[in-house]
Amino acid sequence: MKNKGYSLKINIWLFLTAFSIFILCFLWLFQVIFLNSYYKSYKTKELDKAATELKSSVKLNNQVITEIAQLHDICIEIYGENTYAATSYNKGCMEFGNRNFKVKKDFINSNRLEQHYTLINEKFQNETLIYALKLDNNLYAFINASLEPLDSTITILSSQLVITTIVVLILSLLIGYFISKKLSKPIIKISNEARKLADGNFNANFNTVSDIYEINELAESLNYAKDELSKTEKLKRDLMANVSHDLKTPLTMIKAYAEMVRDITYKNKEKREENLNTIIEESDRLTLLVNDILDLSAIQTENASLKLEMIDLIKLINQVIKRFNILTEKENYQFIFTHPDNTIIKADRQRIYQVIYNLINNAINYTGEDKKVYINIIEEKNIYKVEIKDTGKGIKKEDIKHIWDKYYHSDKKHKRNNYGTGLGLSIVKNILQSHGYKYGVTSSSKGSTFYFEIPK
């Protein structure tokens, strides 16, 4: 069984507590344990700075030496054959005295340019840092700083830190608990509602009260996802119901007329031919539905690849219009096609043919009593815009966003003919998306215009 780990509330609580302990350890480390080392390092740097200033001084005199010593809280002794100057600004300065002082004698005789020493000042019984420096052939500087004992300071700091540690730990536990509760409460609610959604319960409510922007954004996103999944589930049910109905109707008709031919009209040639024609028509209708379902599935699959080639769009549209010649001859439909002189595009011939066929077929089904369908190619700077217009009653504003869905009809009672399967516009959408073409529809009470744009 997979370990689920701790809850979000406990994790936040533990994190805040651990962070507080880390800060306290850091304070103990640098305020108590490393205080002596830091103090010694700081004084050593002050000696180095003073030495640099002495080297860079154009003229050394008592005033300059005193200023440097006061600035860095140190003691300076300048020693030469005919020169001697010393400061005692800092309490605990080491007194070198004459040339025979051990450190002084050792450094002068070594001929080194500089040297660091650490000694115990016998007068004050504390540690003293010495920086010996050769300024020129006969002039030496001995810079020293006394390290004050920090034992009492460390004891005071330790006592304060013990109290601070206890207070901070108690506060971090309490504050961490309330913060973790506040942060986790809306997330736990969202998680519980998400489980409902995963179980198919679309009544899940992700609305939550939170001061955190990201949590509110997550709640809004999940509410949007819930609504979209609910729509998808409804469309799925509608799709299954429509497909089942559309498959059942022609199959029932085929079976009924086949039995009629077998049992009743097989001797009557005229009736037999009529029944057989009905069977063929219903078979064609069934084939059309199955082909549309297969086409839509093929287009939507990731493996469906486009066969791009250079094609004459005008010639292609004329080929589609010819397929509807029977409507022109028998039902007086008019197909009005306007276009520029030359329109060559790069696309998948079969798929674009299918798009234009479906859009014209849709316009036929919904056009007005004048039975006119307009097909326009408009040449713009970077694109060819293809429009297919009908003269029907238009599409309601609230229905426009749904017309590309499978089996969705803006108003079924406006359909004049039934040459489609309810999948035509969904196929159009998927083909145009696979090409990367912009597409859309505009509608008014005087008709609807479906369009798509092909880059040049």
Secondary structure, DSSP 8 states (H G I E B T S, - for coil): -------HHHHHHHHHHHHHHHHHHHHHIIIIITHHHHHHHHHHHHHHHHHHHHHH-SS--HHHHHHHHHHHT-EEEEEESS-EEE---STT-----STTSHHHHHHHHHT-SEEEEEEEETTTTEEEEEEEEEEETTEEEEEEEE----HHHHHHHHHHHHHHHHHHHHHHHHHHHHHHHHHHHHHHHHHHHHHHHHTT-TT-------S-HHHHHHHHHHHHHHHHHHHHHHHHHHHHHHHHHHHHHHHHHHHHHHHHIIIIITS-HHHHHHHHHHHHHHHHHHHHHHHHHHHHHHHHSTT----EEEEEHHHHHHHHHHTTHHHHHHH--EEEEE--S--EEEEEHHHHHHHHHHHHHHHHHH--TT-EEEEEEEE-SSEEEEEEE--SS---GGGGGGTTSTT--S-GGG-------S-HHHHHHHHHHHHT-EEEEEEETTEEEEEEEEE-
